[in-house]
Amino acid sequence: MSAPDELVIDALIKAIVAYNNTPNWDAARAVVEARREILLTSSADVIYEILIVAEGDKVVARKLGARRVVLGLCRAVGIEAAFRRAKERFGDVL
């Protein structure tokens, strides 16, 4: 793997960790807005798929799945609409 590839993977992992560690949807939205060029990619979706399959804790897997759904919604309907739907569907607390 070349140095640029490693930098991209590192940035992707850091963005996913930052998004996953947010305490509420407003904070999550801020991370997505700041890192949309990384988080709204097919690469991020593949990483989420791997994380969900590998996760042994069903509660954590569901939370990862919810965050993945929101990123998919961001790609489909835009960030603002996606987070509005997330709050309606999942409530305020992650």
Secondary structure, DSSP 8 states (H G I E B T S, - for coil): --HHHHHHHHHHHHHHHHHHT-SBHHHHHHHHHHTHHHHTSHHHHHHHHHHHHH---HHHHHHHHHHHHHHHHHHHH-HHHHHHHHHHHH-SB-
